[in-house]
């Protein structure tokens, strides 16, 4: 069996990138032995499952609460990361594939892998990054790492043109491979839940980029028209963002109408009882949750900064600048016209069987 080191973006929480990685592992576990490199000491959603396939190695980021150390960790850990990856590859190899999912830090893993003799070195772009918003030092570091990625990777892949261009540069020879969803799990025919109330749902990490505070504001404005409308928020994330979220919910008087669920909640079941999904993210690389929602027949309201790649007919794109009141009026209008009833959206192109074949061809380039 071909031996693969999968490099995560952080830990194995129930997030979009982790779902993509685990889909690849499940799809190719009969052909490959997978080990996983994580960057947190915490055990999370997929740890137990992955340990049934292979070993987990850890090189934790700084996990304390000191703001200076959190900030400086990114700048100081590079050499340590490079050395530890090289040690892992030599001690537990030989590996024939390394598959990195950790943005610019993937450069250090790819360099270590090249020097350790790993022949197939893949990096996958999952989110749209913005060098323009970085300080001068971080931009300098990331541009150097972009050059290393293009030097040491044998294959550059990503979920969208925007995600790839932001990590590799617009002229790099990248390959677009859409993120896959689990068609067996997100199957609307398995559920027959009906909800007479307007029920919104947002699924994603509780971080500033995902913009759950905006969704709470949307609900507040919707209740000016539909008093019993509710919002379900599913995810995990940082304590500071959760604290802001709880405060906003209480201040808006929505404590009885906004429900928070952990990341291991049954999201297909929750989607089956939802009228619409909200994705007001400031930026996304792809937005696999949109495919999962449409597979469950759910209409999606999405910020216009999110790439259109995941849209199979059920997504409405709205500018965040329009404000929550405009989003609310659009949703209420669509709901009143019956447009938020569940539909059949064709997500065939995003089925894991379709996508895994493309990954397999990269892992096994001479077997066609």
N, C-alpha and C positions, 0 to 999 in steps of 0.2 A: 504493500500500500504506500502511496505517496504521502510523505510526511509534511504537514503544513503548520506553520506558526501564524495564527491569526492574531493581529495586534488591535486591541480595542481602542476606542476613543477615551474611555475612562474605565468605569466598572461595568457590570452586566445587569444594570437596572432595566426596567421595562420601558425602554425608549426606542425611538425609530431606528437609529443606527444599530443598536443591539439586536433589534428584530431582524434587520437585514443580514447581519452577521450570522445569527442563529439559523436563519433560513438557509444560508449557504452551507453551514455545518450539517444541518439535518439532511439537506439534499445530496450532499457528497460524502457522507460518513461511511458509506459502503465502499467508496473508492479511495478515501484518504483517512489518515490518522491526523486529527487536529489537536494541537495544544493552543492555549490562549494566554496572551500577555495582557494584564490589567494594570491600571494606574491608581488603584485605591485598595486599601486594606479591608474595606467593608465587603461583607457578603451581601449580594443583592439578588434580584428576581431570578436570573437565569443560572446562577452559580451551580446549584445542585444538578440541574439538567446537564450543563456542560461537563461536569466532572464524570458523568457516565460515558463521555466520549474521549476525554483526554485530560492532560494536566493543565492546571492554572498556575502561571507565574505572575508575580506582582512586583512592580516598581512604583510604590505609592508616591503621588504628589504630596506636597505639604498639606496636612489635613487639620491643622490647628486653626485658631480664630484670629491670629495676629494679622492685621491688614497689610502691614509692610512685608511680612513673610509670604503671605498669599500672593502679593504683587510681584515680589522678587523671585519666587520659585521658578517662574517660566524662564527667567533670564539665566539662572544659575544651574539648572539641572541638566543641561544639554550633554555635557561631557560624561556625567554619571550615567545618564540614560544610554548613551552610545556604548560605554564600557560594559554595562550590565546586559544589554541586548547581545553583545558579542559573546559574552560568557555563556548566556543561556543557549545560544545557537551552537556553541562548541560543546558544551557539557551534555546537552540533550538531543543533539542532532545525530547524523546529518539531516538537515531539512532540505527539501527540494523546492519548497515554496514559502515565501513570506508574503502576507497579505495585510497591509497597513490601512488603518481607518482613523488615524490620529492627526489629520491635517498636517501642518508644517513640521510638527515633531516627527512625523513619519520619515523625514529626510535622514535623521540620525539612525533610525532603525534600518533603513534601506542601505545606508553606507556600511553599517556593521554587517549586514547580510551579504553585501557584495564582497567584503573582505573575508567573510567566513565561507565563501564559496557557494552561497545559495543561488542556484541558477535562475529561478523564476521569482522576480521581485515586483510585486503589485502594490499600487497605492490607489485607494478609492476615495473620491471626493463626495461628501454627503451634504454639505451645507455651503451656502454662498458666503464667502468671507469678504471682509472689507479692510484692505490695507490703508485706505484713506482715513479711517477713523482711529488708526493706531498712532501712538507717539513715535518720535523719530527713531528711538533705540529699537523698539519692537519691530517697526517697519524694516529697519536695516537687517535685523536678525531674520525676519521672515523672508525677505527677498534673497538672502544668502541661502536659506533653506530651500526656497523654490528652485534655485539653481542646482542644489544637491539632489533634489527629487528628480529633476529632469536628467541629471547625470547618472544616477544609480538605479532608477526604476527601469524595469524592462517593459512594463505595461502601465499606462495611466488610464484609469477608468473613473467614471462618475455618473451620478444620477441625472444630471442636466448640464447644458452648455454653461449656464451661469456658475454652477458649482465648480466645474472643471476649470473654467477660465480664471476664476478667482484664486484657485490653488496652484495651477500649473502655468498660468499665463495664456492669453487667447490664441497664441500661435503654436502651442504645444500639441503633439500628435495624440490627443486623448480619444477615448472610445466612450460613447454614451451607452450605458446599460441601465435601464430603469430599475428602480427599487421594486422588489417583489413583495406580494402580500400572500398570506396563508389562506388560500381559497377554501380549504376544508373547515377552517375555524370561522372565517368571515363569510358565512353562507346564510343568506336571508331565509332560505327554505327550512332551516333548522329551528326558526323562531316564529312565533305567531303572537307576539306581544302587541297590544294596541293601547295607545294612550290618548285620552280625550283632551288632555291639556297640551298647550303649546310648551314643548319641552326641548330646550337647547342643550347641547353637549359640547364640551371642548376637552380634547385629550392631548396631553403633552406635559413636559416638565414644567414645574412651577418656577420659571425664570423670567426675567424682564422681557426677553425677546419674544416669548410666547404670548405675552400681553393679556393674561387672564383678567387684569384690572379693566381692560377695555370691554371684555365680555360681560363683566358685572355691570358696567355702565350701560351696555346695550340692553340688558335685562331690565334695568331700572326704567329706561325709556319705554320699553315694550309694555311694562305694567301700567303705563298711562292709558293704554288701549285695551290690554288684556290682563286683568288684575291677578289672575292665578298662574301666569306663565312662570316657568321655573328653569333653572340652569344646573346641569351636572358638570362638575370639573373633575377630571381623572388625571392623576399623575403623581410625581414625586419631585422633590427639589429643595431649593435652599430655604433655610429657616427665615431669613430676612424677607424673602419674597412672600412666603406663607403668612408672615406676620402682617405685611402690608395688605395682603389679600383679605385676611380675616377682619382687619380694621375697616377696609372699604365696604365689605359686606355688611358689617354691623352699622356703619355710618349711613348706608343707603337704606337701612331697615329691611334687608333682604335675608336675614338669618334663616327664616323658615322656607325660603325659596331657592337658596343656593346650597347644593349638596356636594361635599368633597369626598371623592373616592380614592383609595390607594391605587398605585400603579398595577397591582395584581388583580384588580377588579375584573369582572367578566365584561369586557368592553363590547363584544358582539351583542350580548344581551342588552346592555345599556343603549347601544346604537339602535337596536330593533325597537326600543320604546321611545326613540327620539324623533322630533319633528325636523330638526336641522342641526348640522354641525357648524360650529364657529371655528375659524382659524385666522385670527387677526394678527398673525406674527409680523414682526418688523422685517424679517427675512427668513427664507427657508431655502434649502438646496433642492428639495423635491416635494416633500409633504406626503409621506406614505399613508398618513392617517386619512387623507382625502380619498385614496383608492379604497382603503378599508371601509370608509363610510359609504362610498358609492356602491361598493359590492353589497352592502347591507340595504341599499335602496334609499339612502338618506341624502337629502339635498344639502349642499355646503355653501357657506358664505365666507369668503376668503379675501384677505387683504391683497391689493393688486401688486404688491411687491413679491408675492409668491409666484414661482414659475408655473406656466400653464401645462406643463408636461403631464401632470397627474389628472387632468380634467378629461372625463369621458362623457361629458354632457350634463353633469349634475352640479357644477360649480358656478357660482356667481361671484365675480371679482369686484370689490369695492375699495376705493381709496380710504386709508385710515384718516387722511386729512379731512374727509367729509364729516367725521365725528360719529359718536355712538348714536345720536338721535336719528341721523339719516339711515344708518344701518338698521335701526329698530323699525323705522317706518317701512323700509323695503321688506323686511322679514314679515311684519304684520300684514302688509298688503299681499305678499305672496301666500301667506298662510290663509288669509281670508278668501283667496281665490282657489284654494285647494292645491296649490303648487308644492306644498310641503308634505303631501302624501307620498308614501314610498313608491319608487319607480324601479324599473329594471334597467340598470346601467351595465354595459358590456365592458368588463375589466379583464378580458382574456389576455390582453398583451402584458398584463402585470402579474399573471399567475406565476407562482414560484417555479413550476416545471419549465416554463418558457425562459425565464431569466437564468435559472440554474444551468441550463444547457450552455448558455453563453459563457458563464464562469467556468464550467467544466472544460470548454474548449481552450480557455487561457491556461488552466492548470495542466491540461494534457494537450499541448500544441501539436503533437505528432500523431495523435490518434483520432482520425476522422473517418 
